[in-house]
Every structure is written in structure tokens, then in C-alpha cells.
Amino acid sequence: VMTVIFALGAEKILKRHGLIRKLNAIETLGSAHVLCFDKTRTLTQGKMELAEIVAQDKENALRTAVLCNDAFIENPEDPIEKWRFRGSPTDIALLKAGVSHGISFIELQKELPEVAFLPFSSEWKYQLSLREKLDHSFILYISGAPEIVLAVSDKQGDEFFKQKLAEMTDKGYRVIGLAHKELSTRPQDLRKEVYSMIFDGFLAFEDPIREDAIQAINICKQAGMIPVMITGDHKTTAATVAKKVGIDTDCLLYTSP
């Protein structure tokens, strides 16, 4: 019988009440054949540092990154350097990218209040934010998997953006696609409006490899176990990260369909 052990981050283990001081069933650990690693924040640092912006108008791309976002600033009344960001690592990275380039998070919330939000799902690989303009028309913003966002936009056949996406994923970057669409009336189903959107661009983030990740993979191999990486990232990005830490690209499991 093949035993598989999942190496989750410490926070996930704590939430599942799985962190223990004594392992009674040590024979289970000793008979493990496969060790599965979550990529983000286990093999990588989970820092999501902005590496590149690919857009015809960078300001529009950054505005969309800030507006199609579920992260928030806990203390907006304090000076910017003291702001505390809360939310998922990806949303925080998008929000910080906009703020660091001079996009006013607070003013945008007043100018374009959010009236509906569809959170990211591994089923459709994007999230949506519906914003209302002063004239009571609407703008639908999308951020998500770059290949999905590009495919539902006016740049779906653009070879320049396809090539840039390939180059960035080859570097191991986590790439987010951004687009928007103006609507005269409020839609009942946001997902039904995800077509013919105006492409705003790509934001590429680099998630540095953890210093001890390569050593952990080597120890795993020396013990006779097969290391497997689990991720929902773009396949090329995942393959690049796997190579950096020493995991065979045949040993990748994707959480998205």
C-alpha cells in the first residue's frame, strides 16, 4: 500500500488541528512513498513581489487591480507607510501594486463604489467586481488566470500579449490578467457578462523560493520518497518553480480543473 503524506503550511495544519508534539504511529511516517508539497508559502515564501507590468496603459491596469479586489486596508486613516493590508496573498499583492504606483485606493472607493462582487473560484479561475459610476451606469472588472482573461477580451488573438504571457510564465512568475467592461444597466448574473471585455493588461509577480525548500526536497529524495508539488498556478509557472526546487515536472498536481 502506498502511503501519501501532505506537507501543508503550518497555518493550515493549525487550522485543521493537525499539529502534534508526539507521533505515535511512527510506522506510518516510515512507510511513506510520496510526499506532497503545497507550492505557495510552503515551497515559496508567499511574498508576491511585483516583477513586471505588461499593458498599453499601466495606470488602467493598476486601477483594475485595485478595483477588482477583495483585500482592504485596515487603517486607511494612518500614513501610507503604516497601512496594514488584509486579504488573500494575491489580492494584497494586487492592491499593493496599485498603491505603490500612486493609485488612490480611498478615492477610487468613493468614485466607483462596489455594488456586487464574485469571489475567485478554481472553477472559473477569476473574480469579478461590479462598480457603479456617478451617472448610474456600471463597470464590470475582472482579474484572474491570464489565459482566461485574455480569452474573454478584445485582445484574445493578439500575438504580442500571448508571447509576453509565455515569457513571464517561463520565468516562473505568477501572472494575473486584468480587464473591464462598461454596462448601461446592472446585470443580474455577472458571469454572463464575461465576454468582449476591454483588456487592461498583465501584472506579473515573483514568489521567491524558500531557502530551505531545496534542502527539504533533497532530504525527501534521499529517504526514497517521491516529492510532488500541488498548485493551482499556470502550468508553465508551476513547472518552472518545480525545476528550481528539484521536483520532477511529471510530479505536479493541479487543483484547478
N, C-alpha and C positions, 0 to 999 in steps of 0.2 A: 504494500500500500504506500503510495507516495504521499508524504506529508508536506503541506504548504504553509509557510508562516508569513504573515503580512507585517512588514516593518512600517508602521504608521508613525506620524509625528507624535511627539509627547503630548501635545494638546488634545489630539484626537483620542489617544489612549486614555487620558484622564477623564474625558467626557464620557467614555464608554466604561468607566470603572475597571479598566484593564491593567492598571499599573500596580504591580505587586512587589513585595520585598523578597518573598521566598517562592521558588518554583518547585513544587512537589513532584510534578510529573516531568522530571528532567529527561526521562527516556524519550518523551515526545519531541523535545528540542533536539536531542541527539540523533533522532531518525529523520530529521527534516531533509528533504531533497531540493526544495525550491524555496527561495526567499524573495518575497515581493516587496518592492520599494515604491512608495508614492513619490512622484518626481518633485513636485513643488513643496518646498520647506522641509524635505527630507534629504533628497539628493542635492537640491538647490537651496539658496538662502531665503528665497521668497521675498526679495527686496524690490523687484520690478523697477529697475532704473531705466529711465528713458534713454534710448540709444539713437533713434532716428525718426524723423517725420517725413513722410512722402505724401505730398499734397500740392495741388495747384495753388491753393490759398491756405497756408498753415494756420492762420487765425481762425478760419472757418472750421478746420479740422479740430482745433483745440476747443472751440466753442461747443462743438458737438460732443467732444469727450467730457466736458464739464456738465452739459445739459442731460445727456443720456447716461445717467449715473445714479447709483443708489447710495453712494458714500456721502458723508456730510462732515462739516466742521463743528466740533463740539463747543468751541469757544470763539465764535467769529468776532466777538467784541474786543478780543485781545489783539496785540500786534501780530502781524503775519508770521513772524519767526517763532511765535509761541503757539501757533494753531495746533490743535490735536485732531487728527483725521480719524474717522471711524467708518468701517465698512469692510468689504472684501478686499483682498490684496490688489486685485485687478482694478476695481473701481477707485480705490485710493490712489493707485498709480496714475490713472487717467485724470483724476481730479487734481493731483499734484502737478501733473504735466501742464495742465491749463493754467493753474495759479502761478506756477513758476515762470510762465511766459506772459504774465500780465493780464490774463483773463480774470475778470472780476466775478467770482462765484456769487457774492451777495447781490450785486447789481443785476446779474442775469436772473436770479430767482424772482426779483421784483418785476423785471421787464417781461419775462416769459414764465409765468407760474405753471407748475406741473399740474395737470388735471387727471392724468392716468399714467400708470407705469406697469409694464410687463417684465418681471424679473428674468434673468438669464436662465435658460434651461438647456441641458445637454441634448434634449430632443430637437430643438430648433436652432440652438447654438448662437443665439443673440438675445439682446434685451431691447425694449422699446420705451421711449418716454414721449408722451403727448403733451405739448405745451400750447397755451392759449396766448394769442397776440392781443394787443390793445384794441384792435378792430374786431375782435371776437372770431377771427379765423384761427387756424391751428397749424402747428408744425410738428410732424412726427419725426423723431430722431431714433436712429438705430446704431448700436455698437455690438460687435461680436466677432465671430470667426471671420477672418479676412476673405476667404474664398466664398463664403455665403453672402456677405455684404456686397462684395464686388459683383456677384452673380445677379443680385436683385437691383442693381444700379444702372445708370446710364453709361457706365464705363465697363460693362461686363465683357466686351470684346476688345478692350484696349490692351494691346500687347505691352505697352510701357509699364502699366501697373501690374500685369501678370508677371513680367520679368523682375520687377522690383520686389514683388512678394516672394518669388523663388529665391532671390538673392538674400533676402532677410531671413527667411526660414533656414536657408543653408548655413547661416551664421549662428543658428540656434536661438534667434530672437523670438520672443512671444509677440506676435503681431495682432493688433486689433483693427478691424475695419470700421469705418465711420461713414454715415450718410444721413440724409434728411429728405423730407418731402412736405410740401405745403398743401394744406387741405382747406377748403372753404367751409366745410361743416365737420362737426365732431363725429368720428366713426364709432360704430357700435362694437366692432371687432378689430382691434389694432392689427392683428396678424394678417387680415385680409387686405390691408393697405401696403404690405411689404412687397412692392414691385415698382419699377420705374422710379426709383429714388435717385436723388442727386448725390453722387459720390463725393465725399469730402476728403478722404484720404486714409492713410495707414499711420498708426503710431506703433513703433517697434520698441519693445522693452527687453532688456537683458537681465536675466535672473542668474547671478553668479553661482557657480558650483560651490558647495560647502567644502571646506578644506579637508574634512575627514571623510568625505564621501568615497573618494577613490580608494583610500585605505580600507574602508569598510567592504567595498566590493571585492578587493583583493583577498581579504580575510575569508569572505564568503566562498570564493572560488577555491582557496586553499583547503577549506573544510569539506570540499566536494559537493557544495550546493550550487544550484543554478540561480543566479540573480536575475530577476525580472523587474522591469520598470512599468508602473501603471500611470497613465496620464490621459488627459482629455485634450492635450495640445495638438496643433497641426503635426501631421506625421513626420514631415521633414525636420521640424524643430525638435520633436521627440527623439528622432534618430541621431541628430547632432549631439544632443545632451547625453544620450546613451553612450555614444562613442567616447565622449570626454571622460566619463566616469568608468569606462571599461565594461559596459554591458553590451552583449551581442544584440545587433539590431533585429534579430529574429525573436528576441525575448522582450517584446513590447506588447503591453495590453492596453487597449484604448477604451476609455469609459464612455465615450460618445459613440452613438450608433453610426 
